[in-house]
Amino acid sequence: MTPANLTPDKDAIALLPPFERLGLDRITLVNTGPQAQEALAQLLTASAWGFDTESKPTFKVGEASDGPHILQLATCERAWVFQLHEPECRSVAAHLLAYGGITKAGFGLGDDRKRIVNKLGIEPEGILELNTVFRERGYRKDMGVKAAVAVLFNQCFQKSKKAATSNWANARLSESQLLYAANDAYAAIRVWHQLCEGMNP
């Protein structure tokens, strides 16, 4: 393994300058049918999306999650956070994920795919696990979004543990939840575009 393929540790990442995240002005909460249709029209103009989901945490042994409760899709300009309790939002989300012509890039998507199949009844198309791309380039361990941002941008991607374990099934999401969810997808699409630039010097 060459030094270029080493993954920085948590302490080293924490010392890096912060990754510029999306603000609330570039995040669209989608929880009505008309909002879902507008999001659909805008997202279909892109060639790739950052992709992630969030599910309400389970704390009891044997308790099964009925997630995902949130779907996040992002371009390099903005992000959309779909709440899946609303039927038309769920229908549009299923259509977007089943749409075959667009790359959907993210990290640790194995559980996301299984839950999407169970909840939305569709097989997502065009899913790209970014960890696989890094492994093909000689990184031996799973990167995760924080390590990927550190390697590619020399910046620290900050994540809130409190938001990560919050109740994603809430009808009303907090600002911190919106920022957390949207920026996971946004960081993923930024990483994918940076990797693509590296493929095409």
C-alpha positions as CSV (number, residue, x, y, z in Angstrom):
1,M,0.0,0.0,0.0
2,T,1.3,3.4,-0.9
3,P,1.0,6.4,1.4
4,A,-1.6,7.8,-0.9
5,N,-3.9,4.9,-0.1
6,L,-3.7,5.3,3.6
7,T,-6.9,6.5,5.3
8,P,-6.4,9.4,7.9
9,D,-7.5,8.6,11.4
10,K,-10.2,10.4,13.4
11,D,-7.7,12.7,15.2
12,A,-6.0,13.7,11.9
13,I,-9.4,14.4,10.3
14,A,-10.5,16.5,13.2
15,L,-7.6,18.9,12.6
16,L,-8.6,19.6,9.0
17,P,-10.5,22.8,8.0
18,P,-14.3,22.2,7.8
19,F,-16.1,21.0,4.7
20,E,-18.5,23.6,3.5
21,R,-22.0,22.1,3.9
22,L,-25.3,23.1,2.4
23,G,-27.3,25.6,4.4
24,L,-31.0,25.5,4.9
25,D,-31.5,27.8,1.9
26,R,-30.3,25.0,-0.4
27,I,-32.3,22.2,1.2
28,T,-35.8,21.4,0.2
29,L,-38.1,19.5,2.5
30,V,-40.5,17.4,0.5
31,N,-43.6,16.3,2.4
32,T,-46.5,17.0,0.0
33,G,-47.5,15.7,-3.4
34,P,-46.9,19.0,-5.3
35,Q,-43.5,19.4,-3.6
36,A,-42.6,15.8,-4.6
37,Q,-43.6,16.5,-8.3
38,E,-41.4,19.6,-8.3
39,A,-38.5,17.8,-6.8
40,L,-38.9,15.0,-9.4
41,A,-38.8,17.5,-12.3
42,Q,-35.6,19.1,-10.9
43,L,-33.8,15.9,-10.0
44,L,-34.4,14.3,-13.4
45,T,-32.2,17.1,-15.0
46,A,-29.1,15.7,-13.2
47,S,-26.8,12.8,-14.3
48,A,-26.0,11.7,-10.8
49,W,-27.3,12.1,-7.3
50,G,-25.9,11.8,-3.8
51,F,-28.1,9.3,-2.1
52,D,-28.8,8.2,1.5
53,T,-31.7,7.2,3.7
54,E,-32.5,7.6,7.4
55,S,-34.6,5.3,9.6
56,K,-35.9,5.8,13.2
57,P,-33.4,4.0,15.5
58,T,-34.4,0.8,17.2
59,F,-33.3,0.3,20.7
60,K,-34.9,-3.0,21.8
61,V,-33.4,-6.4,21.0
62,G,-35.3,-8.0,18.2
63,E,-37.1,-4.8,17.3
64,A,-37.4,-4.4,13.5
65,S,-37.2,-1.1,11.8
66,D,-40.0,0.0,9.5
67,G,-37.7,2.5,7.8
68,P,-36.6,4.2,5.8
69,H,-38.5,7.2,7.0
70,I,-36.4,9.7,5.0
71,L,-34.9,9.7,1.6
72,Q,-32.2,12.2,0.7
73,L,-31.1,13.0,-2.8
74,A,-28.6,15.8,-3.7
75,T,-26.9,17.4,-6.6
76,C,-23.9,19.7,-6.3
77,E,-26.2,22.6,-6.0
78,R,-28.9,21.5,-3.5
79,A,-30.6,18.6,-1.7
80,W,-34.1,17.3,-1.3
81,V,-35.3,15.5,1.9
82,F,-38.3,13.3,1.2
83,Q,-40.5,12.3,4.2
84,L,-41.9,8.9,3.3
85,H,-45.0,8.8,5.5
86,E,-46.9,10.9,2.9
87,P,-48.2,8.5,0.1
88,E,-47.4,10.7,-2.9
89,C,-43.9,11.5,-1.6
90,R,-43.4,7.8,-1.2
91,S,-44.6,7.1,-4.7
92,V,-42.3,9.7,-6.2
93,A,-39.4,8.5,-4.1
94,A,-40.0,4.9,-5.4
95,H,-40.1,6.2,-9.0
96,L,-36.8,8.1,-8.6
97,L,-35.0,5.2,-7.0
98,A,-36.3,2.8,-9.7
99,Y,-35.2,5.2,-12.5
100,G,-32.4,3.5,-14.3
101,G,-30.6,6.4,-16.1
102,I,-29.1,8.2,-13.2
103,T,-26.2,7.2,-10.9
104,K,-27.2,7.2,-7.2
105,A,-23.9,7.4,-5.2
106,G,-23.5,6.9,-1.4
107,F,-21.8,5.1,1.4
108,G,-22.8,2.0,3.3
109,L,-25.9,1.4,1.1
110,G,-26.4,-2.3,1.7
111,D,-29.0,-1.8,4.5
112,D,-30.5,1.1,2.6
113,R,-31.2,-1.1,-0.4
114,K,-32.8,-3.9,1.6
115,R,-35.1,-1.5,3.5
116,I,-36.1,0.3,0.2
117,V,-37.1,-3.0,-1.3
118,N,-39.2,-3.9,1.8
119,K,-40.8,-0.5,2.2
120,L,-41.2,0.8,-1.4
121,G,-41.6,-2.5,-3.2
122,I,-39.0,-1.6,-5.9
123,E,-35.5,-2.6,-6.7
124,P,-33.3,0.6,-6.8
125,E,-31.4,1.1,-10.0
126,G,-28.1,2.7,-10.6
127,I,-26.9,2.4,-7.0
128,L,-23.2,3.1,-6.6
129,E,-21.5,2.1,-3.4
130,L,-18.6,4.6,-3.1
131,N,-16.7,2.3,-0.8
132,T,-16.3,0.0,-3.8
133,V,-14.7,2.7,-5.9
134,F,-12.2,3.4,-3.1
135,R,-11.4,-0.3,-2.8
136,E,-10.7,-0.4,-6.5
137,R,-8.2,2.4,-6.0
138,G,-6.3,0.5,-3.3
139,Y,-8.0,1.6,-0.1
140,R,-8.3,-1.5,2.1
141,K,-10.9,-0.5,4.6
142,D,-14.4,1.1,4.2
143,M,-14.0,4.8,3.9
144,G,-17.2,6.3,5.0
145,V,-18.1,9.9,4.1
146,K,-15.8,11.5,6.7
147,A,-12.6,9.7,5.5
148,A,-13.5,10.2,1.8
149,V,-13.9,14.0,2.3
150,A,-10.6,14.1,4.2
151,V,-8.8,12.2,1.4
152,L,-10.3,14.0,-1.6
153,F,-10.7,17.6,-0.2
154,N,-8.4,17.6,2.8
155,Q,-11.3,18.8,4.9
156,C,-13.3,17.6,7.9
157,F,-16.9,16.6,7.3
158,Q,-18.7,17.2,10.6
159,K,-21.6,15.0,11.6
160,S,-23.9,15.4,14.6
161,K,-24.3,12.2,16.7
162,K,-27.4,13.6,18.3
163,A,-29.1,14.1,14.9
164,A,-27.9,10.7,13.7
165,T,-29.8,8.9,16.4
166,S,-32.9,11.2,16.4
167,N,-36.4,10.1,15.5
168,W,-36.6,10.2,11.7
169,A,-40.2,9.2,11.8
170,N,-41.3,12.5,13.3
171,A,-43.8,14.3,11.2
172,R,-41.9,17.6,11.8
173,L,-38.2,17.4,11.3
174,S,-35.8,19.8,13.1
175,E,-33.4,22.1,11.4
176,S,-30.5,19.9,12.7
177,Q,-32.1,16.8,11.2
178,L,-32.6,18.5,7.8
179,L,-28.9,19.7,7.8
180,Y,-27.7,16.3,8.8
181,A,-29.7,14.3,6.2
182,A,-29.2,16.7,3.3
183,N,-25.5,17.0,3.8
184,D,-24.9,13.2,3.9
185,A,-26.3,13.1,0.4
186,Y,-24.5,16.3,-0.7
187,A,-21.1,15.1,0.5
188,A,-21.6,11.8,-1.4
189,I,-22.3,13.6,-4.7
190,R,-19.3,15.9,-4.2
191,V,-17.1,12.9,-3.6
192,W,-18.5,11.2,-6.7
193,H,-17.8,14.2,-8.9
194,Q,-14.3,14.5,-7.5
195,L,-13.6,10.8,-8.2
196,C,-14.9,11.3,-11.7
197,E,-12.5,14.2,-12.3
198,G,-9.7,11.9,-11.2
199,M,-10.8,9.4,-13.7
200,N,-10.8,11.9,-16.5
201,P,-7.7,14.2,-16.0
